[in-house]
């Protein structure tokens, strides 16, 4: 192997060294700019933003101070966002959509039996439905197990979780639909949705939904819908 480098190489001048650094900065800046444009483009393709959701943002600002303690991890909506019309099935195999709950505040929750935090969270969701479920609010917990459809049903039965209605999407498309708009980063994931199908808040991970903190926040979110606003 030959070495064509001089025995005592000359170091480049400071001005010369700054040239590749400057070029690198331009390239990085261009990549960041591209990423930002791509992300915005993806958001527009996957979600619907309209004036009908401005009320959800105002509500999020109003109840934001209640997102503490057991629900401190909730991220409140800051831009108007109408969720995709998620499609899934009920316990009888009947097709359902998120729009079936228009006029009612909904906590959409995605869960699976293979997700340990999901299983631990389910009793709290069942308790939340017991305490607040009714004409103005409902927990819509959608199972995304892709194998053995009896397993999640048996889990709910064995855990005596009887207040939650059973919903399922064995293709897990609901997760991909929420992921495409940045609202599903892991499991479990939950989105609080207003009566018009607009995001109020979301959380990646479990929460103690039966806690006083959660009950107060959900009640505050439900009141505008219950009042017909």
C-alpha positions in Angstrom: 0.0 0.0 0.0 1.4 3.3 -1.0 1.2 6.6 0.8 1.0 9.6 -1.4 0.5 12.0 1.5 3.5 14.2 2.3 5.3 13.3 5.5 4.4 16.7 7.1 1.0 17.7 5.7 0.0 21.3 5.7 -3.1 22.2 7.7 -5.8 24.0 5.8 -6.3 27.7 6.6 -9.2 28.6 9.0 -11.0 30.1 6.0 -10.7 26.9 4.1 -11.9 24.8 7.0 -15.0 27.0 7.3 -16.1 26.2 3.7 -17.2 22.6 4.3 -18.8 23.6 7.6 -20.9 26.2 5.9 -21.9 23.7 3.2 -22.8 21.2 5.8 -25.0 23.7 7.6 -26.8 24.5 4.4 -27.4 20.9 3.7 -28.7 20.2 7.2 -30.9 23.3 7.0 -32.3 22.1 3.7 -33.0 18.6 5.1 -34.8 20.1 8.2 -36.8 22.3 5.9 -37.8 19.4 3.8 -38.7 17.4 6.8 -40.9 20.2 8.0 -42.7 20.5 4.7 -43.1 16.7 4.5 -44.6 16.6 8.0 -47.0 19.4 7.3 -48.0 17.7 4.1 -48.6 14.5 5.8 -50.7 16.2 8.5 -52.9 17.7 5.8 -53.3 14.4 4.0 -54.2 12.5 7.1 -56.4 14.9 9.1 -59.1 17.5 8.5 -58.8 20.9 10.0 -61.8 23.2 9.9 -63.6 25.9 11.8 -66.0 23.5 13.3 -63.2 22.3 15.5 -62.3 25.7 16.9 -64.6 25.1 19.8 -62.6 22.0 20.8 -59.4 24.0 20.9 -61.1 26.6 23.1 -62.4 23.9 25.3 -58.9 22.3 25.6 -57.5 25.7 26.7 -60.3 26.0 29.3 -59.8 22.6 30.9 -56.0 22.5 30.4 -55.3 23.4 34.0 -57.2 20.2 35.1 -54.6 18.1 33.3 -52.5 17.4 36.3 -51.9 14.6 38.8 -53.1 11.3 37.3 -53.8 12.8 33.9 -50.8 15.2 33.7 -49.6 13.4 30.6 -52.6 14.5 28.6 -51.6 16.7 25.6 -54.3 19.4 25.0 -55.3 20.3 21.4 -53.8 23.5 20.2 -54.9 23.4 16.6 -58.4 22.5 15.2 -58.4 18.8 14.2 -61.2 16.6 13.1 -60.3 13.0 13.6 -60.6 10.4 10.7 -64.0 8.6 10.8 -62.5 5.5 12.4 -64.1 2.2 11.3 -64.4 -0.9 13.5 -66.9 -3.5 14.6 -69.0 -4.1 17.7 -69.3 -7.4 19.6 -71.8 -8.7 17.1 -69.6 -8.0 14.1 -71.7 -5.0 13.1 -69.7 -2.2 11.3 -69.4 0.9 13.5 -67.7 4.3 12.9 -66.6 7.1 15.2 -69.3 9.3 13.6 -71.9 7.1 15.2 -71.1 9.0 18.4 -71.6 12.5 17.1 -73.4 14.6 19.6 -71.6 12.9 22.5 -68.1 13.4 24.0 -66.1 10.2 23.6 -62.8 8.9 25.0 -61.4 6.7 22.2 -59.0 4.1 23.6 -56.9 1.6 21.6 -55.9 -1.5 23.5 -54.6 -5.1 23.0 -54.2 -8.1 25.2 -50.5 -8.3 24.3 -50.0 -4.8 25.7 -49.4 -5.1 29.5 -50.1 -1.4 30.2 -53.3 -1.7 28.3 -54.5 -4.6 30.4 -53.7 -2.7 33.6 -55.6 0.3 32.3 -58.8 -1.4 31.4 -60.3 -1.6 34.9 -60.0 2.2 35.2 -61.7 2.7 31.9 -64.5 0.4 32.9 -64.9 2.4 36.1 -64.9 5.7 34.2 -67.7 4.3 32.0 -69.5 3.2 35.1 -69.3 6.7 36.7 -69.8 9.0 33.7 -71.1 6.8 30.8 -74.5 7.9 29.5 -76.2 10.1 26.9 -73.4 12.7 27.0 -70.3 10.6 27.3 -68.9 7.2 26.5 -65.7 5.3 26.6 -65.1 3.6 23.2 -62.4 1.1 23.8 -61.3 -0.6 20.5 -59.3 -3.8 20.7 -56.7 -4.3 18.0 -55.7 -7.9 18.6 -55.1 -9.4 15.1 -55.2 -13.0 16.2 -57.7 -15.2 18.3 -60.7 -12.9 18.5 -62.0 -14.7 21.6 -58.9 -13.7 23.6 -59.8 -10.1 24.3 -63.5 -11.0 24.9 -62.3 -13.6 27.5 -60.0 -11.1 29.1 -62.9 -8.6 29.7 -65.1 -11.4 31.0 -62.4 -12.9 33.3 -61.6 -9.4 34.7 -65.3 -8.7 35.2 -65.2 -5.6 33.0 -68.8 -5.5 32.2 -69.5 -1.8 31.6 -67.3 -1.3 28.6 -68.9 -2.2 25.2 -66.7 -4.4 23.1 -65.3 -3.0 19.9 -62.6 -4.5 17.7 -60.5 -3.9 14.6 -58.6 -7.1 13.8 -56.7 -5.3 11.0 -55.6 -2.6 13.5 -56.3 0.1 10.8 -57.6 2.4 13.5 -54.1 2.5 15.0 -52.6 3.3 11.6 -55.3 6.0 11.0 -54.4 7.8 14.2 -50.7 7.2 13.7 -50.9 8.9 10.3 -52.0 12.2 12.0 -49.5 11.8 14.9 -52.1 10.7 17.5 -51.0 7.1 18.1 -47.3 6.8 19.1 -47.7 3.6 21.1 -50.0 1.4 23.1 -52.3 2.2 24.8 -53.3 5.4 23.2 -56.4 7.5 24.0 -58.0 10.6 22.4 -60.7 12.7 24.0 -63.1 13.7 21.2 -65.9 16.3 21.3 -69.4 16.0 20.0 -68.3 17.1 16.5 -65.6 14.5 16.2 -62.8 17.0 17.0 -59.8 16.4 19.2 -59.8 17.9 22.7 -56.8 16.0 24.0 -54.7 12.9 23.6 -52.3 10.7 25.6 -49.7 8.2 24.6 -49.6 5.6 27.4 -51.9 4.6 30.3 -53.7 6.9 32.7 -55.6 6.3 35.9 -59.0 7.1 34.4 -60.9 6.3 37.6 -59.1 8.9 39.6 -60.6 12.2 40.9 -58.3 14.1 38.5 -59.6 12.2 35.5 -63.2 12.5 36.5 -63.0 16.2 37.0 -61.4 16.7 33.6 -63.8 14.5 31.8 -66.8 16.2 33.5 -65.5 19.6 32.4 -65.0 18.4 28.8 -68.6 16.9 28.7 -70.4 20.0 30.1 -70.4 22.0 26.9 -71.9 19.1 24.9 -74.4 18.4 27.6 -75.5 22.0 27.5 -75.9 21.9 23.7 -73.0 24.3 22.9 
